[in-house]
Amino acid sequence: MKVIIIGPAWPLRGGLASFDQRLCRAFMETGNDCSIYSFSLQYPGFLFPGTTQFSSDPPPEGIRILPAINSVNPFNWLFIGNRLKKEAPDLIVVRYWLPFMGPALGTILRRVRRNRKTKIVAITDNVLPHEKRFGDRPFTKYFLAGCDAYITMSDAVMDDLRKFEKTKAAKRVIHPLYDNFGEIISKASAREWLREHRRLPIGPDDKIILFFGFIRKYKGLDILIRAMAEPVLENTGIRLLVAGEYYGDRESYIHLIGSLDIEKRLILKTDFIPDAEVRYYLCAADAVIQPYRHATQSGVTPLAYHFEKPMVVSNVGSFAEHVLDEKTGLVTEAEPAALAKAILRFYELGEQYFIPHLREEKKKYSWKNLVNTILDLSHDIQK
């Protein structure tokens, strides 16, 4: 089949781009002709909360990426829609993660549908966003109406989807492993690399827990910081490594850390982490902590599975579906005292306790499974 993925890709950065590129490769590995239509302008600068939208990594080898879509230019939407209509791929797989993209993507898909050939399957990372804004519901409704079928990666998103679209086909698939960040390396080697190349003060025998990814309010880093100040963790020697860029009020976190007087128990690397460096942070940690206030699914979870790192997660969204309590990690409430006790419980059990369970569970996180589910959905669509 001729397959086109619509979504972020290089030179844009972040988890969505990494996912789309890995999915494109998975389609190619199963014998399909696949390419990506990405964005020439994803977000206007004043709407982007980070330092830059662009990656410093080299382009992925062997993947055709066309940066063509302007998210705020309606004339571009019509042009790209007509172009794809004439190109007439067998299948379009379109990513939907933010209602802001609804008008652009919905308009493009409506033009494509006029060829009465191309089937359209949406991967809905979020149907409703974590941070609510005006227009969320009408923009989402407009986008969903342009699709033929849907993939979700959690029950929570499926529930949100069915509030808008009750009849079209939809299937839930586990978010595949992020296996494109390199192989597992030893903890000692990872820590040595971080000391030498990023000058992070991490000793070979330190107890290190990791918060990884963009820092946004809903992800609950402030809850985790307060947990680090709980009396039960005070004399344990446990330190928190924060690796990821602030997407919000940096000063509020710095003030909180200072007011709790726990600077020496935190290691802050609050810049964007390039793809080539991801494995060093994951492999250097004892466990990955996800203290989210609310969530649908998280790309950090399949990343932790790939690197066989136990997780301590809050009991929100799909975390309890994907993290098996006292097997692949620990599930607790999103409040400081409970989170602190769960971290302590992790060290009581020990990292090695979780490894056999992680290795068994990660077998379910297959890119081939996602591709086959998308293709099965597309075969059932009548044009």
Phi, psi and omega in degrees: 000153171267117186239134173239128174265130173254116181169174181297142175203172181310138012273009172290156186244172173108178185295323180297316179297316178299318179298311184297320179292321178291323178294319177302315179296324179294320175297318180295322180295336178264016171091011180263154174271113187228140175215173185236129166264111181253197187254133166281329171221110180275305177229139167301146186306322184288346179264348184270123186278347183267192183276321179207151178270355192249146183274147172265359179284155175292159180295148178294136183286138170078010180243128178276120180235125178246107178279093194236337191266129174257116190290346185239008183246102182301328178295323175296320181300316180293318180298312181293320178300315179293323179297314179291326177300316180288324179295328171052057173295158176293325187215135168247129173250115187244134179273139175226116184228350186205129181302335176308328181277353185302310181299315182295307184292321179298320179292316178302313183294324178297323177291318181299319185300341181292343178281351177056025178234310189290129176265143188236118177243126180261132167267108185264096176294315173223138170266318171243137188283165176292322182248108189290143178218162176299135177094356184306310186290311179295324179294318179295316179300318179298315180296310186299328180294341179272001184250159179261332182200170191219148169245134168238161180240019173199157176294327181297318178290323176300318178298317178295319180301316184289349171287336180257317188233107189262346190242326183292154184295141177210142177226146177262132180230143175292135176304121183294165178296140167278086183260015183257015180252016178100171182275164176295136171240166183293153178300320181297317180293319180296317180292322178298318179297317180294325177293316186283320188261334180239002176054039177272132185279073182242116179277162183296335182249009180294151172270113187234122170252152191237128163257121188235137174115177180305140182264105179232156188304318185293344181278352167074027177301325179297325176296317180294320178298316177296324178297323180296337179270359180294143182305327183294340180258359193299317185246028184269343184080005180285133179236148182255123173260119177256116182235102180162162186271141175294127170245059184167208188280092180301318186297327181295324178289317180297319179296318180298315180299316179294320182293332179270352177057049181236024182306321184288347181259004178239146172238114186255120172235074192265054170240167173296135181265113179299153181306320184293344182256352187304315187296332181293321179289316180293315184287337179284341186273156170278322182206158177254132184248127178235091188267040191299144172286319174206159186196159167259283167223171182228135175290344178290329181298307177295334175294316178296320177298316181301316182270008174056051178249125176300154182237144166245117188230156176277154185275068179225160176054228185261007185301318181292339175289323191258337179251114183278117187299129182061023172232292176263358179171200180230139179247129184217182179273154183275064175213151194304313185297315180294320180295318178299317179295323179293321177298317178297320178297322177303313182288333174295318179286322180091144184302320184295336178302325187273340190301312180301321179293319178298317182294325178287316185291326185294344178298337181282345190267073190251134174291325178298322178298317178297313180300314181296323178294318177298315181294320177299317177300315184295324180295334182273353180281129179263127178246000000 
